[in-house]
């Protein structure tokens, strides 16, 4: 590796046994999981807690909290952030991570629209989930369908 100019960071580098412990690498958590059907162990990857926290607290909050521009501009910034995160983390066990992010996005968007429209209640009737992810055009994270080859 030194021939091509790469060095290992001794403080960050460690050897882990994924069969006995979980570890985080490049936004994923790798480790042993157990089947719901037969309780047999298998190796799995899923988005890490740190990655989920980063997308919710930094990216979604910043896109919705700035409040600059019209709703289509705010929505487009938010959708770009969500699509980028979804494309990067598109492997492994995604359902729970996507559910966490979708719930957070729904809450932040509803709060943003409620404040923008000066709505005094919680806003769930005026901005239901179907409207946020439907007519208002916010991206709902889902596993992409398998491509037909």
Buried (B, 14 or more C-beta within 10 A) or exposed (E): EEEEEEEEEEEEEEEEEBEEEBBBEEBBBBBBBEEEEEEEEEEBBBBBEEBBEBBBEEBBEEBBEEEEEEBEEBBBBBBEBBEEBBEBBEEBEBEEBBEBBBEBBBBBBBBBBBEEEEBEEEBEEEBEBEBBBEEBBBBBBEEEEEEEE
